[in-house]
Amino acid sequence: MDRRLRRGFCKAGAIPQPDPMAALPPWLQRWNFIERARLERQLWDVFEAGGDLDAQVGECRAALEAGDRGRAFQLEVWETTLKRIRKIETLMRDQKPPSGG
């Protein structure tokens, strides 16, 4: 099975699998470091591909507001990760280029 399908991404024609984390209580999800890392990696993949991070997080927020309660933890992780990415972007933008030699 394609790795992205397991991570929550969906190819055309593929049937997305339900998120097993959605069945766990929210307090337990927060302690699942592997799931948190997986969700963080999803957003970093979008960043590295040059995708629109705000649109990705906004889509997740809209799905949650539409009643998809299983995405609450994903949104929590993505909002935190987005802040970190923005902070790193700012630091990199303000950093002087290395001097040669």
N, C-alpha and C positions, 0 to 999 in steps of 0.2 A: 504494500500500500504506500502511496506517495506520502512522504513525511509531512507535507503541508496540510494534507487532509486530516491527519491526526492532530495537527496544531490548531485546527479550527478554520483553516482556509478552505475554500471550495472551488474546485475546477468545474468548468461547464459540464453538465451531465452527471457530476458526482453527487452522491447523496451525503450531505453533512451528517456526521455522527453526533449524537447528543453529548454534551459536556458532562462527564461523570462528576466533576467538581460541583456542578449546580445542585446536586442532591445532598451535598454536605452542608452542615450549618455554617453560617458566615464566620463565626469565630474560629472554626476549625480550618476553613479555607485560608485565613490569614496566616496560619502556622504551617501551611503546606508550601515549603520553600521551593520545591521542584515546580509546582504549578505556577507560583509567582514568577519564577525565572522564565518559564515557558511563555507566559503572557508578556513579560517584559521583552523577551526576544522577538515576539511578533511585532511589537512597535519599533524596535531597533531595526528589524528587517525592512519595514516601510521606510524608515529614515535613510538607511543605507541605499535603498533603491531610488531615493529622491522623491518618494511619495509625499502626499499631503497629510501630515500628521494630524492637523486640526480636523480635517475632514474625517479621518479614520476614527478619532476619538468622538467626534460629533455623531457619527453613525452609530457608534456603540451607545452613546447617551440617548439618542433617539429610539433605539431598540429597547432600551431599559424603560424609557418613558411610555413606550407603546405597550408595555406589559411583559417584556422578556426579562423576568426577574433573575434568570440564570446569568445575565451579563453584568450584574451589579459588581461582583468581585473583579471582573475584567475591567470595568470602567474605573474602579478604585485603583487598580494597578496601573492602568494606562495613564490616568491623570497624574499619578506620582512620577511615572517614567517620563511623561511629556515635560514635566517641570525640570527633571534632571537633564534631559536632552537640550532644552532651551538654555539651561545654565551652562552646559558644556559649549554650546554654540556661541554664547556670549564670551566665554573665556577664550575660545579659539579665535574669535573675531578680534578681540582686544590684544591678543598676544603678538609680540613682534616676531617677524620671521627670523630664523636662526642666521647668524652671521657666518659666512664661509671662511675657513682657514684658520 
